[in-house]
Amino acid sequence: ATTLFDYVRRAMPFHAPGSLSNDEVYAVSAFILAEGKIIGRSDVMSARTLPLVNMPNRDGFIPDTRPEQFKAK
């Protein structure tokens, strides 16, 4: 859910990315999570509650064991 918050904060709204307040980003994130039935419609998102959201695929990630191809110099 924190990745969702970060994406919304940096990318929305389309015509003015990064212009939403944190409260607006929490509201948009809560709306998206509720539409996906990940949280309840009346749940409140905040800095304290957002990291507690259990995303459906949290255990489905596979580590990438390939070596890094591009390293920062």
Sequence and secondary structure as in RCSB ss.txt:
>XXXX:A:sequence
ATTLFDYVRRAMPFHAPGSLSNDEVYAVSAFILAEGKIIGRSDVMSARTLPLVNMPNRDGFIPDTRPEQFKAK
>XXXX:A:secstr
 HHHHHHHHHH STTSTT S HHHHHHHHHHHHHHTTSS TT    TTTGGG   TTTT      S  S    
